[in-house]
Amino acid sequence: MKNIIRALRAERGWSQQDLADKLDVSRQSVNAIETGRYDPSLPLAFAIARLFGRSLEELFDDGPSVAEAAE
């Protein structure tokens, strides 16, 4: 799943380890989420959204919407 986690983290000057510590996950998990190799659990996704003050829809993009796909 595409996301903007890396960009938001970089804007704040946080390393992957900094973000991992704030979310209580491993640095490897942060890397996997940022690169789209791992989709976070719903509780983790909400924690990320709260941390960055964004909605889930702003953070994650799972592809075209149904309306867009129909065009």
C-alpha positions in Angstrom: 0.0 0.0 0.0 1.4 3.4 -0.9 1.8 5.9 1.9 3.4 9.2 2.8 5.0 8.1 6.1 8.6 8.6 4.9 7.9 12.2 3.7 6.1 13.1 7.0 8.9 11.6 9.0 11.5 13.4 7.1 9.7 16.7 7.5 10.0 16.3 11.2 13.6 15.3 11.0 12.9 11.9 12.6 14.9 8.8 11.8 13.2 5.5 11.3 14.3 4.6 14.8 12.8 7.8 16.2 9.4 6.9 14.6 9.7 3.3 15.7 10.3 4.4 19.3 7.3 6.7 19.2 5.1 3.9 17.9 6.6 1.1 20.0 7.5 -1.0 17.0 10.8 -2.0 15.4 12.8 0.1 13.0 12.4 -2.7 10.5 8.6 -2.4 10.8 8.8 1.3 10.0 11.0 0.6 7.0 8.6 -2.2 5.8 5.6 0.2 6.1 7.4 3.0 4.3 8.4 0.8 1.4 4.9 -0.7 1.1 6.2 -4.3 1.9 4.0 -4.4 5.1 0.5 -3.0 5.7 0.2 -1.9 9.4 -2.6 -3.3 11.6 -5.6 -1.0 12.0 -4.5 0.0 15.6 -1.0 0.8 14.3 -2.4 2.7 11.4 -4.5 4.8 13.7 -1.5 5.4 16.0 0.5 6.7 13.0 -2.4 8.9 11.9 -2.7 10.4 15.4 1.0 10.9 15.7 1.1 12.9 12.4 -2.3 14.6 12.9 -3.6 13.2 9.6 -6.5 10.9 8.6 -5.9 7.4 7.4 -7.0 8.4 3.9 -4.3 11.1 3.9 -1.6 8.7 4.9 -2.4 5.5 3.0 -3.5 4.9 -0.6 -4.6 1.4 -1.6 -5.3 2.3 -5.2 -8.1 3.9 -7.3 -11.5 4.3 -5.7 -14.4 2.3 -7.1 -15.6 5.5 -8.9 -12.2 6.1 -10.4 -11.9 2.5 -11.5 -15.2 2.7 -13.3 -14.1 5.6 -15.5 
